[in-house]
Amino acid sequence: MEPGSHRLLTNRVGDAIAEAFTVKTGLTLTDMTCPESELDGAAGAVMTCEAATTGGRSGPVVLTVQGAEGTRVDFSWRLGDS
């Protein structure tokens, strides 16, 4: 597989980042809905998803693919002020 040729299922992204999200924000993701079912695995790919947390906050979470090696992809995010 060539770098960037794979795609990620967005319905699994929330589970994949849940623990790190909690550590970084102090909030627990309860739901995340993305506009598309797949995210391009190429470094630099961006998608904005709608998230809800146990703290009652909700808003856009911007997912950015930082790098991909095989099937490992790291994300960065920022929770909107909603």
ZIJO-V292150 format. One record per residue. N is the residue number from 1. RES is the residue in one small letter. PHI is phi in radians with two decimals (none if undefined). D_CENTER is the distance of its C-alpha to the mean C-alpha in Angstrom with 1 decimal. Layout:
# ZIJO-V292150
N & RES & PHI & D_CENTER
N & RES & PHI & D_CENTER
This chain:
# ZIJO-V292150
1 & m & none & 22.3
2 & e & -1.41 & 22.0
3 & p & -0.93 & 19.1
4 & g & 1.42 & 16.6
5 & s & -1.57 & 18.3
6 & h & -1.77 & 15.7
7 & r & -2.18 & 13.0
8 & l & -1.94 & 10.0
9 & l & -1.32 & 10.3
10 & t & -1.22 & 7.6
11 & n & -1.25 & 9.5
12 & r & -1.88 & 8.7
13 & v & -1.11 & 5.0
14 & g & -1.00 & 6.0
15 & d & -1.11 & 8.9
16 & a & -1.17 & 7.8
17 & i & -1.79 & 6.3
18 & a & -0.94 & 8.9
19 & e & -1.14 & 11.8
20 & a & -1.14 & 10.7
21 & f & -1.07 & 9.3
22 & t & -1.10 & 12.8
23 & v & -1.07 & 14.6
24 & k & -1.30 & 13.4
25 & t & -1.85 & 13.8
26 & g & 1.38 & 16.3
27 & l & -1.98 & 14.6
28 & t & -1.89 & 13.5
29 & l & -1.17 & 10.9
30 & t & -1.92 & 13.2
31 & d & -2.81 & 11.5
32 & m & -2.53 & 8.5
33 & t & -2.09 & 9.9
34 & c & -1.90 & 8.9
35 & p & -1.24 & 12.0
36 & e & -2.27 & 12.2
37 & s & -1.42 & 12.2
38 & e & -2.39 & 11.1
39 & l & -2.05 & 9.2
40 & d & -1.03 & 11.8
41 & g & -1.43 & 11.6
42 & a & -1.25 & 13.8
43 & a & -0.95 & 13.3
44 & g & 1.65 & 12.7
45 & a & -1.11 & 10.9
46 & v & -2.28 & 9.1
47 & m & -2.55 & 7.8
48 & t & -1.79 & 8.2
49 & c & -2.02 & 7.5
50 & e & -1.70 & 10.0
51 & a & -2.15 & 9.6
52 & a & -2.26 & 12.7
53 & t & -2.25 & 13.9
54 & t & -1.15 & 17.2
55 & g & -1.35 & 18.4
56 & g & 1.45 & 18.9
57 & r & -1.50 & 16.4
58 & s & -2.53 & 14.4
59 & g & 2.70 & 13.0
60 & p & -1.31 & 10.5
61 & v & -2.03 & 7.2
62 & v & -1.63 & 6.9
63 & l & -1.73 & 4.3
64 & t & -2.21 & 7.2
65 & v & -1.28 & 8.4
66 & q & -1.53 & 11.0
67 & g & -3.09 & 13.1
68 & a & -2.39 & 13.9
69 & e & -2.41 & 16.8
70 & g & 1.20 & 17.6
71 & t & -1.84 & 14.7
72 & r & -1.55 & 13.1
73 & v & -2.36 & 10.0
74 & d & -1.79 & 8.9
75 & f & -2.11 & 6.0
76 & s & -2.13 & 7.3
77 & w & -2.67 & 6.7
78 & r & -2.51 & 9.7
79 & l & -1.45 & 10.7
80 & g & -1.15 & 13.4
81 & d & -1.52 & 16.9
82 & s & -2.01 & 17.5
